[in-house]
Amino acid sequence: MKKKVAYKLEQTKSIIVEVETVEQEQKIKEFNRDFERIDRQNRRIIAKTDSLEQMYEETGYEVVDDSTSPEEQYEQKELKATIAKAMEGLTEKQKIVIYKTFWEEKTLREISRELNVHHSSIEEIYSLAMKKLKKYFEKF
């Protein structure tokens, strides 16, 4: 059964989209929530712009913002979700080796010592995991 869901394009514009699955509906609702959050952040930033410009004119010092933009935050969230989805296709051993390699920045030798597993076994687990991940990401 198709269901119609509002999909926000801008603050005041949206379109109605027919969805066939609950997942599609949830994705659109999640996107709308993210859009509204980003829009609120943008409005706050715009409201503060005048005071920052005034501060610069008065002092000559420019304020530097090291924080990530809402767009970057959204991209990071999407990337994390994609990586998590890709990791679902790995065995538990593969997940552990990939996690320790990339998040803990350990070498395969360090992992083999830590897990008390022969180095060649860890290399094989790593190799198979990387092949699976590569195959998953080739879809994109």
C-alpha positions in Angstrom: 0.0 0.0 0.0 1.4 3.4 -1.0 1.5 6.2 1.5 2.0 9.9 0.8 4.7 11.7 2.9 5.8 15.3 2.8 9.4 15.8 1.7 10.9 19.2 2.6 12.7 21.0 -0.1 13.1 24.4 1.7 11.7 26.0 4.8 8.5 26.9 3.1 8.4 24.4 0.3 7.8 20.7 0.3 6.5 18.0 -2.1 4.3 15.0 -1.4 6.1 11.7 -2.2 4.4 8.3 -2.4 6.3 5.7 -0.5 5.9 1.9 -0.6 7.7 0.8 2.5 7.9 1.9 6.1 11.7 2.2 5.6 11.2 4.8 2.9 8.8 6.7 5.1 11.2 6.6 8.0 14.1 7.8 5.8 12.1 10.8 4.6 11.0 11.7 8.1 14.6 11.4 9.3 15.7 13.6 6.4 13.0 16.1 7.3 14.2 16.2 11.0 17.8 16.7 9.9 16.7 19.4 7.5 14.8 21.2 10.3 17.7 20.9 12.6 20.1 22.3 10.0 17.6 25.1 9.2 17.4 26.0 12.9 21.2 26.1 13.2 21.4 28.2 10.0 18.9 30.7 11.4 20.9 31.0 14.7 24.1 31.6 12.7 22.4 34.3 10.6 21.1 36.0 13.7 24.6 36.1 15.2 26.2 37.4 12.0 25.4 41.0 12.7 27.0 40.9 16.1 30.1 39.2 14.7 30.4 41.8 11.9 30.0 44.6 14.5 32.7 43.0 16.7 35.1 42.8 13.8 34.4 46.4 12.9 35.0 47.6 16.4 38.1 45.4 17.3 39.6 44.4 14.0 39.7 40.8 15.3 38.0 38.1 13.3 36.3 35.2 15.1 37.4 31.8 13.7 34.9 28.9 13.8 36.5 25.5 14.1 33.3 23.6 14.4 31.9 21.5 11.6 29.1 22.9 9.5 25.6 21.4 9.6 26.2 20.0 6.1 29.4 18.3 7.3 27.7 16.9 10.4 25.0 15.5 8.1 27.6 13.9 5.8 29.4 12.4 8.8 26.2 11.0 10.1 25.4 9.4 6.7 29.0 8.1 6.4 28.8 6.5 9.8 25.5 4.9 8.9 26.9 3.6 5.6 30.0 2.1 7.4 27.8 0.5 10.1 25.6 -1.1 7.3 28.8 -2.3 5.5 30.1 -3.8 8.8 26.9 -5.8 9.2 28.1 -8.1 6.4 31.3 -9.1 8.3 31.8 -11.9 10.8 32.5 -11.0 14.4 36.2 -11.8 14.0 36.3 -9.6 10.9 34.6 -6.7 12.7 37.1 -6.9 15.6 40.1 -6.9 13.2 38.7 -4.0 11.2 37.8 -2.0 14.3 41.2 -2.5 15.9 42.9 -1.6 12.6 41.1 1.6 11.7 39.7 2.9 15.0 42.4 1.8 17.4 45.1 2.2 14.7 46.8 -1.1 15.5 48.9 -3.1 13.1 47.9 -6.7 12.2 50.9 -7.9 14.3 49.7 -6.0 17.3 46.2 -7.5 16.8 47.6 -11.0 16.5 49.5 -10.6 19.7 46.6 -9.1 21.5 44.1 -11.8 20.4 46.8 -14.5 20.7 46.1 -15.6 17.1 48.7 -16.4 14.5 49.7 -13.4 12.4 48.7 -15.2 9.1 45.2 -15.9 10.4 44.7 -12.2 11.2 46.0 -11.3 7.8 43.5 -13.7 6.2 40.6 -12.3 8.3 41.7 -8.8 7.4 42.0 -9.6 3.7 38.5 -11.2 3.5 36.9 -8.4 5.5 38.5 -5.8 3.2 37.2 -7.7 0.1 33.7 -7.7 1.5 33.9 -4.0 2.4 35.3 -3.1 -1.0 32.5 -5.1 -2.7 29.9 -3.3 -0.6 31.3 0.2 -1.3 31.6 -0.5 -5.1 27.8 -0.2 -5.1 28.1 3.6 -4.5 
